Amino acid sequence: MMSQMLQAVSANLGAYPAISLILFFVVFVGMLAMVLRMKRTHIEHMGALPLDNAEQGDVTHG
């Protein structure tokens, strides 16, 4: 009985690997396109953000 249930479930799982691979590549290509379209000044500004608080004299409590 249990083996019949597992066979029925596994027969319907064939499309999931293909769907997940396609979804991964769509997200990966979308992120790559977004990064390549960014301006260099925006990237440098975002990279300097973690350092801005220390330069302004903010005290971090840890």
N, C-alpha and C positions, 0 to 999 in steps of 0.2 A: 504494500500500500504506500509506504513512504517513498519507495523508489519510483513509483508511478507519478507521484506528486512532484518529485524532483525532476523527472524527465519532462513533465509538462511545463514546469517553470523554466527549465534550461532551454527548451525549444523556443521560448519567446524572448530570450536575451540576446539574440544574434545581432540586433541593430544597435544596441547600446555602445559597444566599443567604437563603431563607426561614427555614431553621433557625437560621442565625447571627443574623438580625434578631430572631427570637423569643427566643433565648438572651440577646442583648444587653439587650432590654427587661426580661426576667425578672430579670437581675442588677441592672439599673439601678433598677427598682422595689423590689427587695429591699433594696438599699443605702439608697435614699431612705426606706423605711419604718423601717429600723434607725436612721438618723440622726434622724428625726422623733420616734422613741420615746425617745431618750436624754434623760436629765435634764440640766438646765442645769449643775448642780453637777459632774456627771461630765465634761461638756465643758470646763468651766473648769479642773478638775483635770488633765485630759489636756493641755490647752493650756499649763499651767504646768510640766509635767514637764521640758521642755528647760531651763528656767531653774532647776530645783531643784538641780542639781549645782553650778552657779556659786555659789549661795547657801550651800551647805554647805561651801565651801572646797575642793572637789575640784579638783585641778590636771589640766588636760587636756594631754596631750603631743601635739604636732602637728608 
